[in-house]
Amino acid sequence: MSTRVLVLGGGLAGLLAARRHARGGARVTLVERREDVGGAVRGVDLGGILVNAGAEAYGTGSGAVDALLSDLGLGEHVVTPRAGLGSRVVSDAGALVSPPGGLLGIPGDPLSREVRAALGTTGALRAWVERLLPASFGFADGVSVAEYVRRRMGARVAERLVSPIIGGVHSADPHTLELASVLPRLEETVRETGSLAAAVRRLRPQPHASAGTAVRALDPTMALLPGALADDLIAHGGTMLGGTRAVGVRRGGTDAADAQPDAPDAAWQVRLEGAHTGTLAADHLVIATDPGTARDLLLGNGAAEADGSDADADLAEVARAIPSSPAVAVRLVLLALDAPQLDAFPSGTGALVAPGTRGIRAKGLTHASAKWEHVERAARERFGPHSHVLRLSYGRPGEVLPGDDALTDEQVTDLALADASAILGTALSREQLRAARTVTWRRTMRQARPGHRAALEDLDRILGSAGLPLELTGAWRAGTGLDALVRHDGRTS
C-alpha cells in the first residue's frame, strides 16, 4: 500500500510538497482553509482585466522557477519586464534612478553615476572605501542588514538605498531583519572576494542590469502557477479538500470517535473542521502553514501551555523550536487610470519609497502596465489607448494600514491617487480613475529577526533526531520569494 501523505496548507509551499509526494507515488490529500489554493499567489479582476493581487513575479537567479514552469507546461506564458526602463528610489531628496547591479540596494559600484546621485559625493566615497576594511569586519551572529551595511558602507547606503528595498519588497525593517537569513551566501562571498562591493558584483553578475529586471512573470497572472500545481497534483491521484482546516494533530492511533477505523496504526490522526469535518489518517504529515498555526497544531491546537506540559513531548519540542517570525500586514491598492501623462513612464517600472518621506504614505509603487507589456495590452483593450495600471503598497513594520485607521474605502483610494501623483511627479485625479481594488495580506510577509537562521538550524536538528514522519515548510522556513520556496522544496526531496 502506498504511503498516505496529508498536507496542511494550500499555499505555494503546500502545493509544491503535495506535488512532490504525489509524483513519488504517495496518496496525497491537501487541506486548505480557503475554497481556492495559492496563498499570496493569486489574481483579481480590476474593472474587467486580470491583475496580480500578490506575488507579481519571480527571481530568475537560480533557474529553479523557470525549470518548474517548463515542467508544468507554462513556458509559453513566461514574460519578461519591458527593457530599458529601470526604476526609482523616492525620498525627501527626490526621485532618483535606482542604481543598477545592486543587491537589496547594496551597490556593486559605489562610484557609479546613479549611486553618487543618491548618496552625494561624500556618501559615495564612504561606500567606496569599504574595500579597505578587513573582509570579516561587520559580521556578527544575528547582525541585521542595516547594521552590517552601515558598518561597512555608511549610513547613507543603509538609509537611502537599502531601507526602501527592504521595506518595499520584504515589508521588513532592515534594523531587525537578519542578514544571514535574507542573504545566506553573503558572508562567505565577502570573505572570498575581500569586500562587500565585490561580493555584490559576484552575486549580481550583471552590473548594468536595471533594478527589478532580474525577474519574470506569467501572462495573464502568476495565479497560473498554483493552478497548474493543483492540476498536476490531481493528475497524479491527489485529493484536495477546500474550505477545511486542521484543528488537531495526534501521533499514532487515537480513541477519537470519528477516527478512521481502518487506520489504527497510522503515524498521524488529524482532526478537520469545515466542508470536510472528520479525522484523516496519514503516514506522513506536511504542515505548510504560518509558523504560529504550525506551533499550535503541534501543541494540541493551542490548548497546551507553551512549555508543552499537556502536549506530546516530541511534538512540543519541535513546536518550541519553531522560530517566532512575526507577520507584517500589507495592503495593496490597484488602480486603472486613463492618464496620457503616464504614457512616457515617468518612473520607469515603478519606485520604492524611503521611510519617513514627507507627503507619501505608500512604501512602493509598481507601474504594472509599464513593467509588463501584457498588462498594458489588456488595459488598453479594456479602457482605451492611454490606460495604465498602478499598484501601490502600504505596510511597514509598526505602521497602521490605511483603512485600519479612520479612512473609508473611498479615502484609501484618494490616498493612493495622491501618493501616486507624488511618486510619479504628475497630478492624477478621480476623474481619470476607471477601476480600483484593494487587497489585504495580513499573515504573508514574515520577518526573519536576528537569530532566525540559528533557530532554523536547531529546528532541523530536532526534527532529524526525533525521526518523525513530519515536514514543516513555508516562507518562514524557506525565505521570501517564489524562487526560495521552489529551491527549498527541491532540497527537501
N, C-alpha and C positions, 0 to 999 in steps of 0.2 A: 504494500500500500504506500502511495506517495506521501511525502511529508505535508502536513497541514500547516500552512502559514497564515497568520492573521496580522494584517497591517492596520494600525490605528492612525488615521490621518490621511486625507486625500489631497494634500498639497503636493508640490513637485517632489519633495523628498520621499513622501509615501508612495507616490506613483512610480518613481524610479525603483524603489525597493521592491514593490509588488511585481513590477515587470521583470526584474532580475530573478526573483524566485520562481515566477511562473515559467520563464524561459528555461530555468533549471529543472523543470519537471514537477515542481510542487503544486499542490492545490491551494490556491491563494484566494483569500477573502479580504477585501479592503473595506474599511468602515470610515465614513465621513459624515460629520455632523450636519454639513450643508447638503442641499439637494444636488449641487454640482461640485466638481473637483477642480483643482488647480491652484487653490490658495490665492496668493497675490499675483498669480499669472492669469489675467483674465482681461476680456474686452467688454466695453459697454457701448450702447448706442448713444451717439451725440447728434441729435437732430436728424437722424437718418443715415449717419455714417458710423462705421465701427472704428473705435479707437482704443488704445491700450489704457486700462484703468489701474495697472500695477506696473510690474516689470515691463519695460518697453524695448529692451534689447539684451544682448548677452555679450560677454567678453570673448574675444577670439584668440587670446594669447596661447592657451593650451591646445586648442583644436578639439576639445572634448565635446562641446555642444554641437559643433559642426558635424562631427562623426555621428553623434546621436541622431541629429536631424536627417542625415543621409540614410541611416539605418531605418528610420521611421518613414522614409519616402517623402520627406518635406523639403528636400533640397531645392526644388523649383520655386519654393515660396521664400527662400532666403534673399534678403535685400541688404544693401549697404547704404550708409549715410551719403547724402549729397557731398560731393568732393569740393574742397577749396573754401569752405565757409568758416571753419573754426568756431570758437565760442568766446564768451566774455566772462570776466570777473568784475562784479559791480561792488563798489564800496563808496565811502564818502569822497574818495579820490576820483570817482567817475567810473565809466565803463571801459575797461581795458581788455585787450585781446589776451586770452589765456595762453601762457607760454606753451609752445608745442614740446612734445617729448618728455613731459614731466610724469611723475608717479605720485598720485594723490596730491598733486600740486608741488611736490618737491622737484626743483628744476635740475635737469641734467647739464644744462649750460647756464650757470648763474650770470654770465655777462652777455647773454643774448639781448637783442633789442627789446623783446617783449618783457623779459624779466627786469631789465633796467627801467622800463616804463612803469612797471608795477611797484618796484621797490625803491626807485631812485638810485642814484649812483652809489651813495653810501651803503644802502641796504644790499645792493648787488655785489659790491666789493666785500662786504661782510660775509655774504654767502660764498663768494669765490675763495676766500682764504681758508674755508673749511678743509681744503685739500692738504693743508699743512698740519692738521691735527692728527694725532695717532688714530689708527683705524678703530681702536677699541673705545675711544672717547665717546661718552654719552650713553653707552649701553649699560643697562642695569636690569635686574629682574623686575618685570612688570612695568617698565618705563612706558609712559604714554607717548603717543605720536607727537603731541605738541611739545612736550618737554625735550624729547630727543632732537627734534628739528630745531628748536630754539637753541639748544646747546651747541649744535654743530653749525647751523647756518644763520642763526639770529632770529629775533622776534618778528621781524617784518615778513620773513618767509612763512613762519608759522601762522601769523595773523592774516596776511593779505593773500596768500596763495593756498596754503593747506587748509585753513579753517573753513573757507567757503565750500571746498570739495568734501571734506569730512562731514560737514553739516548738511550739505545739499544732497550728496549721493548716499552717504551712510546714515544720515539722520542721527549723527553722534556728536559728542563733544570731544574734540581732539585732546583735551586735557585729561579725559578719563578713558579714552579708547586705547587699549593696549597695543603697542607697536607690533609685538611678536604675533598677535592674533590676526591683524589685518595685513601685515607684510611679513609672513613667516620666513621668507628667504633673504630678507634684507641684511640681517646681521652677518650671515655667512658671506654674502656677496660684498659687503663693505670690507670685511677682513681680507677677502681675496683681491679686491681692486685697490684698496688703500684709502678710498674716500667715499662719501655719500653720493656726491655728484657722479662719480664714475660708476658706482653701483646702479644708480638710476639709469644711466646710459646702457648698461648691460641688460638690465631688466626691461627697459623700454628701448629696444634697439633701433627704432625708427625716430631719430631725433627731430625730424621735421614734420612728423605726423601731428595734425591738429588734435587738441584735446577733445576727447569724446568720439574720435573716429575709429578707435580700435574695437569697434563693436559691429554687430549685425543684428537684424531683426527678421520678423516674418510678416509677410503680406497675406491678409489684412492686419492681423494682430498676433501677438505672442500666444494668445489663447489656443492657437492651433497645436502647440506643443503638448499641454496636458490632455487635450482631446485625443491626440494621436497616441499618447501613452495609455490612456484608458482603453482605446480601441485595441491596442496591441495586447493589453492585459486580458481583455475578454476573448480575443482570438486565441490565446494560449490557455483558455479554460478557466480564467479567473472570474470572480464574482465581486460585484460592487454593491454595497449597501449604503445608499444615501439617506440623508435625514435621520441619521442614527449616531449615537455617541456611546463610547465606553464609559461606564460608571464604576466598574470594579474589576480588579485583576487578582486572580489567585493562582498559586502554583499547584500542580498535581491534581488529584481528584478533589471533588467537592461534594458536600452534602446538600447543596442548593436544590430546591425542589424542581427548578427548571433546567437543571444540568442535562447535557446530552447523555442519555442512558447508555449509548454505545461507545462512550469515550471516557470511562473512569480512569484510564491510565494516561490521559493526555498531560502534557507538560504544563498546559495553561487552561484555565477556565476564565472567560471574560464575559462579564455581565453587560448587556446592552440595553439602552432605552431609546425610544423614538419610533420610527417607522418599522423597525425590526427588533422589538423587545424580546429578550430571552438571554440565554447563555450559549456562547460558542466555545468549542474546544479547539485547541491548537497545539501542535508540536513545537512550533517556533513563533515567537511574538516579535513584531516590529512596532515600536512606538515612535511615530513620526509626527509628534505634536510639539507645541511650545514647551519649554522646559518646566514651567510651573505645572502644567497638566500632566506631564510625564512623572513628575515628582509625586503629585497627589495620587495618581493611579498606583504607583509602586508602594506608596504608604497606606493604601487601602482607601482610595478616593477621598483623601484629606481627613479621614476620620481619626487617624492615629496622630499622635503628637510628633513633632519634628524629630524627636530623639528615637522614633521608631519602636517605642515600647510596646505598642499594640499591633505592630506590623510584622510580617515575615522578616526575619533577621537579615537574610541575604538581600532581599529586595530593599529593605530600609537602608542598608549600607550603600547600595547603588544609588538610591534616591538622595541620600545625603551628599553624595559625590557630584551630583548634577550642579554645575555652577550657576550662580544667580546671574541671569542675563536679562536685565530689565528692558522692557519694550518702550519705544518712543512712538506715540501716536502721530500719524501723518495724515493730512487732508490734502487731496488734490482737487483743484478747480479746473475743469476743462472748458474752454471757450472756443466757439466757432464764430468768426467775425468776417464781415465784409469790410476789408481795410486795404485800399490801394496803397496806403503809405507803408505797408509792410511788404510790398512786392519786392523790395530791394534787400530784404532780410537784414535789418539794421543791426541785429545782434548775432548774426550767423545762425548756428543751430540752437542757440539759447544762451543762458547766463546763470551763473551761480552768484549768490549774494552774500557778502561778508556779514557776520553777525554784528548787530548794532548799527547797520547802515541807516541813516536818517531817512524817514519817509517811505521805507519799504518794509513790509512785514513778511513777505514771501522769502523763502530761503533759496528758491531757484525757479527758473522758467525754461521750459523747452518749447522752442518754436517748431512744433511737430511737423508742420507742412513745409518748413524749410529743410529740416533734417532728413525727412523721408519723402521721397518723390511719390510714393504710392498714397501717402496721406494727402499730399497736395492734389493729386488727381481726383481722389474721392471727394474732397471738399469742394473742388471747383465744379465737378459734375453735379453735386447736390446743391450748392449755394451760389455758384457764379464764378466769373473769371478772377476776381480779386479776393477770393475766400482764403482764410487762414485758420489754422488750429493751434491754439496755445494751451500749454499745460503748466499751471502754477502749483508749486508745492509749498506746504506750510507744516511746521512742526519740528523744532529743535528740542533737545533735552531741556526740560524745565519750562517750556513755553506752553501757554494755553492756546488751543486751536481756535481760529476764527469760527464762530458759530457755537463753540462751547462757552463763549462769553456772552455778552448781551447782543451780539449781532444776529439778525434774522438771515434767512437764506438769501433774500434779495440783497441784503447789505454785504454778505460774503461775496456775492458776485460783483457788487460795486467795488469792494476792496480789491478783488482780483483784477478788475479793469484798471483801477488806479495804480496798483503795483506794476502791472504790465506796461502801462504808459510810462512810468518812471524808469523801469528797466530798459525798455526799448527806445526811450527818448522821443516818443511821439504820442500825441494825445489819442486815446481810444475812448469811445463813448457807447452808451447803451443803445443808441440808435444804430450802431454798427453790429450789434450782437444778434447772431442768428440762432444760437443754441448755447446752453450752459448746463454743466453737470458737475456735481460734487461727489467725490468718492472718499471714504474714510477707511484707513487701516489702523487698527489700534494695537494689534499684537504681532505685527510682522517684523518691524525693524528692531533687531536685538543688539544690545550694547555689550561688547567684549571689554569688560572692566580689567584693570590691572590684576594679574594673577589668573586670567582666564585660560591661557594655554597650559599653565601648570595644572590647573584644575582638570582640564580635559585629559591630560596625561595620567592623572590619578584615576579618573573615571575609566580610562582604557585599562589600567592595571587592575582595578577592582572587578570590572566586567570579565577580564581574562581569568583572574583567579577564581571567580565564582563559578565559571563554567556553565553559565545559564544559556539556554537557547533564546537569547534576547538581543535585539538590536535597538539602539537609540539613535535617531537621526533627525536632521532638521538644520536650518540655517544657524542655529545657536551652536551647533557642533561642527558643521562643515565650513561656515564662513558666509559672508554676504555675496549674493550674486548667483545666477544660474550656473555659471562655469564652476564655481566652488561646489555646488550641490552635485553636479554631474561627476566631477572628479572624485568627490568623497564617496559617492555610490560605487564608482569604479574601484576604489581602494578596498571597499567592503566586500566586493565579490570574490 
